[in-house]
Amino acid sequence: MGAALALGERGRGRTAPNPCVGCVIIHEGRVVGRGWTQPGGRPHAEAMALAQAGDSARGATAYVTLEPCSVRGGRGPACADLLVKAGVARVVAATRDPFPKIDGRGFERLSEAGIAVAIGCRTDDAEASMRGFLTRQRLGRPAVTLKLATSLDGQIALASGESRWITGSQARAHTHLERARTDAILVGRGTFVADDPKLDVRLPGLEDRTPQRILLTQGRAPEGWRAIAQPADIAALEGINDVMVEGGAATAAAFVAADLVDRLLLYRAPILLGAGKAALGDIGLAALADAHGRWRLVDSRMLGSDRLDAYVRG
């Protein structure tokens, strides 16, 4: 399953509105097929892996990070039917697909055909990988990551507005990797006017992974951008599973106050700025007790001299 999860990550940020699924097929202790959801959402991971496995799929075990689909689409047959036709003996899935037209029907189709089904292998890892798709299905909106790059005292800029660069090159490169794994990046009008951000991916070999650009504004979107008027409007962004909010303080605060942030990426540089610009504006917190228990640390690492801490909802 670890290999299937790694394969699924190859499609992250490129498969929306479909999930980024990975699949590995094992026959007599040997890998005979590998696949992951392709850009645009098709072919699916299982179809890719079965095509590679060929006749070796008969009697094999398929490890897949999400329940195989059971609905034939306009671009190909259902993956559950493909697995049945290939003669796979066993399917091990990380988690169930909450999409209403599937939601257990894929597993039922496999079981009815005599294929052994096991569910729940590395579920947490799979749900983290496909957080955007699963959030879209369960909550009706994309998953939101809030990225903040601050000084040790929580400032994102000097009082003059100077902010380039708070963090070093390794932290900035990691941000670009995160951009390559998301569908859209969102900033507020103030950041757009002050910085004229490109929000592209500047990593060798990943330049084509630049996400869509979203502007939080009451006005119209400039060329090459999409606009929303308030944070809740992300629900109407079709074809987007994951959104990363990059600035500024008022926009970040608006998403936190609206309880729309699912993940925090906090990059902290070993510097003190004192009277600068705070990372967050007012988030409507009425009591200190309400701030506790909200976030759970899931990753912490050094990026050069900077520290990255990643949190998800507690």
N, C-alpha and C positions, 0 to 999 in steps of 0.2 A: 504493500500500500504506500510505503514511503516513496517508491519510484513513481507510482501513479500520481501522487501529490506533486512531486517535482515536475512531472510532465505537464500537469494541469497549469502550473505556474507559468509555463511558456506562453500560454494564451491570455494571461491576465491583462486586462486593459484593452483587449482586441476582439472579444467575443460578444459583447453586449448587442442585443438584450439577452443572449444566451449565457449560461454559466461557463466558466473555464474549467472543464473537466479533464481528468487524465485517466488513462486505462492501460493496464499491463496484462498480458495473457501468458500464463505459465502452463507448459505441457511437460510432464515428467521431469520437473525440476529445472527446466530451461525456459528462458524468455523467448517466446516465438512471435510476439506482437506487442507493439507499443503505439500509443496514439494520444493526441490531445486535441481539444476543440480548436478548429482552425479560425483564422480571422474572419469576422462577419458572422460567426456562429455555426458554420457548416464547412465540411463534414464534422460530425460529432466524434468524440474521442473513441468510442467503441467501434464505429465504422472504420476509422483509420487503423486501429489495432487489428481488427479482424481481417482487413484487406492485406495487412502485412503477414498475418499468421497463416492465411490460406487454409489448407486441409489440416494443418497442425492444430487448429482450434478445436477439432473434434475431441471430446473427452478432457479438454483443458479447463483450467480455472481462470476466470477473468476477475481482476481486481479493478474496481472503478470507484471514483471518488464521489459519485452521485448516482442515485437510482436511474437505471436506463429508462429512456423515454418510451412511452407506450402509444404515442399518437403519431401517425404518419403525417409528415409535413409536406409542403409543396416542393421541398428540395431533397426528399429522400425518405426511405422507409424508417419505421420506428426502430430504435436500437435494440429493444427487447426482442422484436421479431428477428433481427439480424443475429442475435446471440442464439436464439432457438434454432434458426436455420443452419447455423454453423456447427451445431451439435456440442456446444459448450456444456460441460457437466456441472459446473459450480460457478456461482457469481458471489463475490465478496464486495459489498458496497459500504462506503464510509457513512453515508447519510441518505435520508429520504428526500425526495424532491417535493417541495410544498406547492409547486405549480398546480393549480386546481385540476387541470385536465390529466395530470399524472398522479401525484400524491398517493402512492401505493399501488397503482394499477400496473406499473412496470414490474414490480416484484410479483404481483399476482399472475401476470402473463408468464413469467419465468417459471413460477411454481407449478402452474397448470400444465406446463410442458415437461415437467419432471426434472427441472434444473434445481439443484440445491441452492438455497439463498441464505447468506449470512449478512446481517446488517449491524453496523456500529463499530467498525474497525477504524480507529483514529478519527472519530467524528469531529472532535474539537478542531483538529488541524484542517480538516476539509471545510468546515464551516468558516474558519478564518480565511481560507483561500478564496472561498466563494461568497464572502460576506456581502458584497454588493448585490449579487443576484438574489441571495436568500433574504436580504433586507427588503428588496423590491417586492418579493412575493409575500412576505409576512407583514410588512408595514406600508406597502404601497408607495415607497419612495426609494431613491438610491441610498447607499451607505455613504456617510460623510466622514472624511478624515480632516481634522483641523491641524495644520502645520504651523508651528511657531518657532522662530529662531530668535533667541533672546540672550541678553547678558545674564550674569549670575543673579543680578538684582531685578530680573524680569522686564527689562527695557528692550524695545525693538528698534530704537533709534535715539540719537541725541535730541536734545530739545530743539535744535535747528532743523531736524528732520533727516539729517544724514544717517543712512543705514547700511551703506555698502562699504565693506562687508562686515557684518557682525561675526559670522562663523567663517571657518577656513575652507580650503578647497575640498577636503574630503567630505565634510558635512554637506557642502553644496552639491558635490557629485552624488551623494546619497539621495538628496532631494530630487535630482534629475532622474534617478532610478525609480523613485516613488512616482514621479510624473509619468514615466513610461508604463507604469502598472495601473494607471487610472484612466477613466474615460473622459473626465472633464476637470478643469481647474477653474476655480471661482475666486474673483477678487471684487472689492467694492469700488465705487466710483472714485473715492479719494485716492486709492492706490493707483488706479488707472490713470488719473490725471497727473499725479505726482511722478510716477515711475515709467509710464508707457511700457508696461511689461510685455515681453514676448511670450512668456510662459511655455517656451519650447523645451525640447529634450536635447541637451548638448553633450551627449555621450557617444563616442565613436561606435558606429554600427546600430545605434538606436534612434537616429535622427528622425526616422519615419514614424516613431511612436508618440509624437507630440499629440497631447489630448485636445479636445475641444475647449474653447475658452468661453467662460460664462461671466457676465457682469451683473452685479447686484446694483440696480439703478432704477430710478423712477422714469428715466428717459428711454430713448431708443438705443438699440445695440449698434455700435459702430461696425463697419464692414469686417467680417471674419469673426464676429462675436455673436453670442446669444445672450439675451437679457432676461432677467427675472426681477420682479419688483420687491419681493420679500422672500425670506428663507424657505417658507413652506412651499413656494412655487417650484422647488426642485422636483416635487412629485410629478409635475407635468412634463419634465424633460424626457422625451421619448428616446429610447435607444441608449440610455445611460444607466449603468449599474453603480458606478463609483464616482464620487465627487471629492476633490481635495480643495479645501478652502485655504488660501495662502495669504490673505490680507484684505484690509488692515485691521486695526484694533476694533473699530466699530463693527465691521462685518463679522469678525471672529466672535465678538460679544453677542451679536444678534443671533448667530447660530447656536451658541451655548444657551442663551436665554430661552430660545425656542425649543430646547431639548432635542436638537437635531444632530448632535455630534456623537458619532459612534466610536471614534478612535482619535487619539491625540498623538502627534509626533512633536516632541519637544526637544529642539536642538539648543544646547546651552554652551556659550563660549565662556572661557575663563577670564572674563573682563567685567569691570564695574562701570556703569555709566552715570549713576546718580540721578540727577533731575533730567530724565529723558522722556521718551514717550512709552507708556506702559503697553504691554502686549495685549491687554484686554480692557475694554470699557466696562460700563455697568452691565452686569448680567442678571440684575434683579434679585440678588441673594438677600433674603430677609433676616436670616439667622446663621451664625457660624456653623451650627450643628447640621444645617442642611447641606453644607459643602462636603461633609465627611461620607465615606463609603460609596462615593460616586464613581471612582475610577480604580482600575486594577492594572498594576504594572505587568506587562507581558514581555518586555524586552528592554535591555539596557546595555549599551556598548560605547566604547570610545571611538571617535572618528577623528584621528589626529589628536589635537588638543581639546576638541569639543566632545561633549557627551550627548548621546541620543537616548532619551527615555520614551518608550512607546506605551501607551495606556489604552485600554478598552473599557467600555462601561462595566462598572463593578457588579 
